[in-house]
Amino acid sequence: MKSHLLGALLLASAAPALGQTSIATLPPPALVDPKVATLRDHALESDHYAWDIVEGLTTEVGQRLAGTEAEARARDWAVKTLTALGFSNVHVEPFDMPVWTRGAEGAEIVSPFPQKLVVAALGYSGSTGPEGVTGEIVHFDSVDALRAAPDSAVKGKIVFIDHDMMPAQDGSGYGQFGAPRRQGPTIASLKGALAIVIRSIGTDHHRNPHTGVQYFTDGAAPIPAGALTVPDSEQLVRILKRGKPVVMHLTLVSQKTAGGRSGNVVAEIPGRDPNAPVLLVGGHLDSWDQGTGAIDDGAGVAITTAAAKQIMDAGRPLRTIRVVWFGAEEPGGFGGTALAKAHAGDRYAIAGESDFGADRIWRFGTQLMKTDPATYRALEAALAPLGIVKNDKAEADGTDVDETIKAGAPWISLGQDGTRYFDIHHTPDDTLDKIDPVQLRQNVAAWTAALAIMSGGIEPEPKRRPRR
Amino acid sequence: MKSHLLGALLLASAAPALGQTSIATLPPPALVDPKVATLRDHALESDHYAWDIVEGLTTEVGQRLAGTEAEARARDWAVKTLTALGFSNVHVEPFDMPVWTRGAEGAEIVSPFPQKLVVAALGYSGSTGPEGVTGEIVHFDSVDALRAAPDSAVKGKIVFIDHDMMPAQDGSGYGQFGAPRRQGPTIASLKGALAIVIRSIGTDHHRNPHTGVQYFTDGAAPIPAGALTVPDSEQLVRILKRGKPVVMHLTLVSQKTAGGRSGNVVAEIPGRDPNAPVLLVGGHLDSWDQGTGAIDDGAGVAITTAAAKQIMDAGRPLRTIRVVWFGAEEPGGFGGTALAKAHAGDRYAIAGESDFGADRIWRFGTQLMKTDPATYRALEAALAPLGIVKNDKAEADGTDVDETIKAGAPWISLGQDGTRYFDIHHTPDDTLDKIDPVQLRQNVAAWTAALAIMSGGIEPEPKRRPRR
């Protein structure tokens, strides 16, 4: 009948428009290895290693500013903890770095409306000295507006750069809206500014400033550089809108010293095949100094270590799993660079890190999509029950594994939901209570599944004969 | 038919069980005066006075600690603003008070896990001096547990009182869970404690401490008394749970001086009948010193003043509307006491204040329920379209109008949704961005409707003859 034919035609033509492929043309089904599923689900339901690590590190050490005595205590804690968990070859790989530390800080509107604002120095900020500096505010709504300004508009003044970063699940605002922090101080210095304050690179509305690193490049002399909280930046904009000259007294006492020392803490689960390429995973041990570094990045070392420990509990992988708690990531990825250098000859099956908080992983991507499609499909199948979608357009990311990847290691990225990450990132508010234990376990489950798949197979440990 | 009869019986018997009254027995319908509805809806849709006041006060003055030069500037701002809005009889009624001010602050765990915590002194805290004090922490999970402890357990130590206040729409946790702040310092002092820190009386998880007032009573000598943030209190509990002695270095520099001065700012819309009892409304002008006092209580003076201004724009009320911006509420209701004393002979038709933030009003109560049921029903009818329910069990509340009510004024209470109030209350986070302009307008609309109903009727101003 005509109506039947029309129906069939509609079906055939409508399907592609809806993005639906014929079942006949689909690739063979990817099934999840029951061993992998069991490990994944066990971690999802009952992992406690990750919580224990991040709770212990943030409680018993607290903040761990790179190159300081606190970070050294954190390394001692890491060695003790990783050894107690049964990892092999636990050791510190030290390296040198310049150390920046924070001193007294404050910002005060002198006129027209006297009041205190909340500010924090950016990493490698110049120092105002304890007496502070006083200058008129000159306001720009982007780093480009500052670049376009004549030197005469900036010289001797305190530059203020505003912006309006919005939350994004993939964290995509951090690149663009982070420019005032990364480039602003150098540009302001080259134009002769007395100092610079920026609106915190953050998406919250709390009186907690977001610090973060910046460097003075292009021969720019260090000037005091700080971040106002978001509410204080909005307050400053309201004050500026009254149209009167705004004078600020700014105090940012800070210190930079050469000859500091940091280190990477390395631990392994030795593979059955010592010659097989290694799986490299980790996060960074150092933190900024105002919170306790719970989401940045206590969570990352906890998640990846817990996943490795879940594998260890199940037996011995074919490939060695190397867990690294990187040192001195925040001031510029010193640990990642040191690791790549120290292990230049090593061969890697994969390199990946966790450094975007502790909220749910929502998507993943890996170079294996092109080089090892079967493993890619196995990852896709094993991660989908955790709600994780494949991201075919993913690119390598991560400061700590960046140099290792550039040197040739294949990469994997398990992307966390960053919607609330920049509410907390680099603020005093980065504390343990921001971690949701249920979402933390989902992270561990995803990494456990990924390591299990990429490990080359896990065999039960041979039973050791009791000594006689 | 039997089934019909059964149906009728079920209907008759089920109705009371569901709380449904027969329509025949309901009181006569209460209809909203169209003039009142028009004023209410105009405020709801387009009031800008409240936003302008709270934006202006928090921007151009900022914090307004009671008795300080900042509060004096706020009074100047208030007089200027109320005069410009067209209020009559704008003046300051000064009074004396002791002034407490905050100095340097800090808390540091010395052992077993060295780290800094975030603390703020409570009002009228004793001072540690700039060098601070060091002592072992003794932990109690309630103020009653502290009361029950032998002096020997407390003597020479730093008391820490924990609690677990939860958010509540009616703010009911503040009484019970506020006890550690109000009573803790005195009890600790009487038992010989070196100092006391409490978990902030707050429901948030940010690194912003909640200050607030306390007094040393019963002959207790002032000791340093501070509030740790909620995340820091939880951190301290985790550290204490490790079972090792915990030593804290505490610095709370603060100063109390006699001979301070504050004042109430009073403004009026003169009623057509100068002998009619007055409508008294307002909020408090002073704030704590760390935020800009947006929700506590810039919003309150803004809401009540905007509502009065909406009446003024419509014409002249029969009864005088008196708006008071009370001084020095936070340190103990000095302004409310001063007003009641200065106006001891005045007769009031109503007294009410707005001092619970700027979120939606969700219920109301008033003494008029008993003394003037017709007005009560008119209020009920006019407020219901704003989502406001009557609260037959309400009691008088409010520090500023308390003494006036005790002296005989009938009271009205328009209760705001306090679910998030104690996230922000008395913290550095009390800033303008916490106010939702839409909810602020709902507040103005409710107060406008209430004032219109209680005003005795608004008549258009007689047209003034142009001067020749």
Contacts between the chains, C-beta under 8 A, distances in Angstrom:
chain1	res1	chain2	res2	distance
A	55	B	238	7.1
A	58	B	235	7.8
A	59	B	113	6.8
A	59	B	235	6.5
A	59	B	238	4.6
A	59	B	239	6.1
A	59	B	242	7.8
A	60	B	113	5.0
A	60	B	242	7.5
A	61	B	113	6.8
A	61	B	115	7.7
A	62	B	113	6.5
A	62	B	114	7.6
A	62	B	115	3.4
A	62	B	116	7.8
A	62	B	235	7.9
A	63	B	115	6.6
A	63	B	116	7.7
A	70	B	114	7.9
A	112	B	60	8.0
A	113	B	59	6.8
A	113	B	60	5.0
A	113	B	61	6.8
A	113	B	62	6.5
A	114	B	62	7.6
A	114	B	70	7.9
A	115	B	61	7.7
A	115	B	62	3.3
A	115	B	63	6.6
A	115	B	292	7.5
A	116	B	62	7.7
A	116	B	63	7.7
A	118	B	428	6.6
A	205	B	431	7.8
A	205	B	433	4.7
A	205	B	434	7.3
A	206	B	206	5.4
A	206	B	208	6.8
A	206	B	429	5.5
A	207	B	208	6.0
A	207	B	290	8.0
A	207	B	291	7.3
A	207	B	427	7.7
A	207	B	428	4.0
A	207	B	429	5.2
A	207	B	431	7.0
A	208	B	206	6.8
A	208	B	207	6.0
A	208	B	208	7.4
A	230	B	433	7.6
A	231	B	429	7.4
A	231	B	431	4.2
A	231	B	432	7.5
A	231	B	433	5.2
A	234	B	432	7.4
A	234	B	433	6.0
A	235	B	58	7.8
A	235	B	59	6.5
A	235	B	62	7.9
A	235	B	292	7.2
A	235	B	431	7.0
A	235	B	432	7.3
A	238	B	55	7.0
A	238	B	59	4.5
A	238	B	432	7.7
A	239	B	59	6.1
A	239	B	60	7.9
A	242	B	59	7.8
A	242	B	60	7.5
A	290	B	207	8.0
A	291	B	207	7.4
A	292	B	115	7.4
A	292	B	235	7.2
A	427	B	207	7.7
A	428	B	118	6.6
A	428	B	207	4.0
A	429	B	206	5.5
A	429	B	207	5.2
A	429	B	231	7.4
A	431	B	205	7.8
A	431	B	207	7.0
A	431	B	231	4.2
A	431	B	235	7.0
A	432	B	231	7.5
A	432	B	234	7.4
A	432	B	235	7.3
A	432	B	238	7.7
A	433	B	205	4.7
A	433	B	230	7.6
A	433	B	231	5.2
A	433	B	234	6.0
A	434	B	205	7.3
